[in-house]
Amino acid sequence: MSEYKKFIKGLEVRFLGGKDGIGGNLILLQYRRSKIILDMGIQFSKLRSFYTWPLRTPSGIDELVRLGIAPRIDELYATWKKDGTLDLEHQRETDICGVFISHYHLDHCYLLPQINRRIPVYMGETAKIFFEYYVKIKRREKRGIWRPEKLDENIKTFRTGDKMTCGEFNVFPVHVDHSLPGAYGFIVECPEAVIAYTGDYRLHGPKEELTEDFIDVCREFNPDLFITEGTNFFDVTSLTEEQVSDELMRMIRRVKGAILASFGLKDVDRFKSYFKVSEETNKGILMSYKQLFLLKELKDKDANLRHSIPDLKSDLITAYYKSLTKG
């Protein structure tokens, strides 16, 4: 797995994932003996070269490292017994004092369940809701990469305005707008340098002011290095969510029968657009129970989403469930 290094005075920055591709962010910062990790993602284009879900999935982190899909950093990963259970007594000694997750898209946190249980994990409060949701719906799945045993005990949550001290580093999370709630960028300080890391963000969403806040904070800190995602960096015109909603309205009004729609499970803004159209056209929404359950978890547990997510008991909403067993 290729990597790219950059030095800023005494600070070493190692790009172990996310460079020259979409997603897969994993950035190691080291100052003296202190190390922190920004995101633990995986590049899905590489993953799909070897695996096809659900027929062929990774057996574990060692396999991904051998294939060059995950970086070889032994101290970052958990130790497992031969039977696949967590070997809590023999987790590796490590100088990594924290892993910081910008948001809960898998190209930024896919490897998280494989983290060394000696390492604290920092994520936003909404990201923690996503994590707990996956623990619940995947409770029968304890194989391969998804092995969350004892991970929740290491998770520490943050919100904008918090300051986290981790070894030689001070980390300041600042919200950004993205296609799921609870996305953050980070300002990282050490004695000799300041880094700004955007995570994933957008300026065409309904909460563009969140991203503007991050830009303002960057100006205040005047970082020595600015690390940004660049998926849509050139020649891309993005519709605002309001424009998407208007286009949906025009399309759906012309259709008499059922309409098949597909969008990200965690894209709350897109669901709200569909619900708005559903109300105005009196067309019902049929969704998977997993999506309905996730929306309920967010509505119940996130104060910022409690009033913005529509009434999930509406007669317009129906959920379907496919049994995992025959009969």
N, C-alpha and C positions, 0 to 999 in steps of 0.2 A: 504494500500500500504506500503510495507516494505521499510525501509531506513537504511542506514549505515552512522555512524558519525565517523569522525576522527578529533583530535585536534592536531595542531602544534603550541605550545606556545599559543598565544592569538587568533589564527585563528581557526575557526570552519569550517569544510568541511562536508557538508551533501549530500550524494548521494541519490537523490530522484527518480532517474530513470537511467537505463543503466547498473545496476549491475545485474549479473547473468542472462543475456539475451542479445539478439541482438537488438541494437538500444534503443531508448527511453531515450536518455541522457538528464538529467536535474540535474545540480549540483549547490547547493547553497553554496556560500562562505560568511562568516560573520566575520568581525573584528570590535570590539566595536559595534557601531550602524550601520556601513556601511555593506550593503549586495549587492552582485552581483550574477547573474545567468549565468551559462554556458550552453547554448542550452536549447531548450524547446521542446524536442521530445516526442515521445510516442512509446511504444513497441507494434508492430503490432500483435505479437502472442496473446497478451492479448486483443487487440481490436477485433481480429477475433473470439474470444471466445463469443462475444456478438453481433457482427454486421456482416452483409454481404452486401457489396456495390453492386448495388445501392438500394437494396430493404430495407435495414435497416441500418440507419446511426445515429450517435449520435445527440441528440436534442440540446445539449449544454454542457458547461463545468461542470455545476452542476451534470449532469448525469454521466459524466466520473469520477468525484471525488467520487460520491456515490458508483460507481462500483469498485473503487480502481485502476482505469486505469491511472488517473491523480492525482498528489499529492495534499493534502489539504493545500494550502497556500493562504488564502483568499486575502491577500494584493497583490498577483501576478496577479490576474485575473480582467478583466473588469467587470463593473456593467451594467446590461441590464434592460431595461424596460419590462413590462409584454407583450408588443406587439413585443418584440424581437429586438427593435432598441436600439442603444447605448445610455446609460444614462450618457452623457458627464459631466453633472454638479455634479454627485454624484459618481465619481470614488473614490475608497478607498484611504485613506492616507497610505503611505508606506515608509519603510526604504530601499527598494530595489532601488538602484540608477542606475542600468543598467542591461540589458539582452544582452549577447554576443552570436551571432549565428556563429558557426564555418563554416557551409556550408548549402546549401539549399536542402538537402535531408529531407524528411518528418519525418524520425525517429529522426531528430535533430531539427525540427522546426514546427511540426504539430500543436502545441498549440499556436503558435505565434499570430494568429488573436484574441485570447482570452486574450491577455495581457492587464493589467491595463494601460489605456492611460496616466497615470502620469509617467510611466516608460520609459526612453529612450531605444531604441533598436539599437544595434551596429551590423553591418554586412558588409561584403566585398562589393565592388562595383558591382561585378558580381552577388552576391546573391541578391542585390537590383534589378537587371535586371530580375532575376527569379521571384521575388515577384511581380514586375510590370506586368510581363507576365501573371501570374495567376490572377491578378486583372482584366486584360483585357478579358481573355477567360472565366472567371467565373463571369462576371459582372451580370448575371441574378441570380446567386446563392447567396442569402443572408439569409442563415438559418443554423442551426446546428453549427458546429465549424467554418466554413469559414465565418467570419464577419469582413472584413478588414477596416470598416469605420474609418476614421481619423488616421489609423495606420501609413500611409506614413509620416504624419507630425512629428512622433516621431523617424523616422529612421535616423540614422547617419551612414555614410559609412566610411570605412577605407581601407588602403592598407598596405602591408608589409613596415615596417619602421616607421609607425605611433605610437604615444603614446597617450593613452586615460586615463585621470585621472577621477576616479569615486569614490567619497568619499575618503576612506582611501586606495583605490586600484589604482595602475598603471597597465594598461593592454597593452601588446605589441603583436599585431597580426603578425604571420609569416606564409607565404604560405606553403602549402604541396601539393603533388600530390594526386589526387583521381579520381574516375570515373565520375566526373563532374568538370567543371572549377570553380575557385573561392573558393577553400577550404583552411581553415586556422587552425593552432594551435594557442594557446595563452600562453604567459608567463605572469603570474599574480604576482605582487609584493604588499605586504603590509608591514608595519613597522617591523614585526617580522618573516616573512616567504616569500618564493618564491615557486610558484606552476607552473608546466608545464602541459598543457592539449593539447593532440594531435589532438582532433577531430578525423575524419577518414582520413587515409592516406594509401599510398602504396609505394613500392619501385620497383615494376615491370612495372610501367607505362612509357610512353614516356617522362615524365617530372620528373623523379626520383630525379633530382638535387634540385627540390623545397623542397622535404622532407629532403634531405641532408642538405639544408640550415637551416631547423628547428632544426635538430639534432645539428648542429654547434652552433646555438643560445642557445640551452639548455645547452651545455657544458659551454658557457660563463656565464650563469646565475647560474649554479650549483644548481638546484631547491631542496628544502626540500622534495617535494612530486611530483612524476611524475605520471600523470593520462593518461593512454593510452587505446585505443580501442583494443580489443583482439579477434575479430570475427574469424580471421584466424591465431590464435597464434600458434597452434600446427599442425604439420604433413600436411601442405598444400603446394602443388606445384602450383604456378600461372604462366600462360603463359604471356609473354610480349605481348604488343599490336602488335609488329612486327610479332611475332609468330602466333598470332590470324589472322592477315592479310594474312600471307602465307598459313595458313590452310584453310581460306576462299577461297583463290585463287584455291587451289587444289580441293576443294569440288565443287565450282561453275563451274569450267571448265568441270567437268564430267556431269553436268546437262544441258539438252537441254531446258527444260521448265521453268516455274516460280519457284521461291524459296521463301518460307515463312521464314522471319527472325524476331526475337524479341529481343530487347535490350532497356535499359533505355532511356527514353525520353531526359534526360539531359546528356547522355553519348556522348559528342561531339567526343571524340577520337574514339569510336566505329563507329560512323557515318562516320568519315573520312576513317576508314579502309574499310567500305563497298563502299564508293565512289571511293576509289582507285581501288578496284576490279572491280567496275562497268566500270570505264574508260578502264581498261586493257582488259576486256572481252566484252565490248560494250553491256552490259546488263543494261537496264534501272532500275531506282529505283522508286517504287511507295510507297509514305509515306503519313501519315495523314497530313492534313493542319495544325494541332496543332504543330506537330514536325517541319514542315517547317517554320511556323511563329516564333517558338522559336529560331531556328537557325538564322533566319533573324534578330531578335531582338539582339541576341548576336553579330552577325557580324556587325550590324550597330552601336551598343552602346559600345562594349568592344574593346578598342584599341589593346589589346593583342590577340584577336581572329579575328580581322578584316581580316588579311591576311592568317590566318591558316585554317579558315573554307572555304571549296571549293565554287566555283561560284554556287550560288543557282538558277541562271537563266539557268544553263546548260540544254541542251536538254535531258540529261539522267535522269533528275528529274521530276517527276510528282506527284502532291498532289491530294488526294481525300478528299471530304467533305461529311459528312453525316448530313443531315438536322435534326434539333431537333424537327421539326414539320412535320406533314403529308403533303404530296404533295410537 
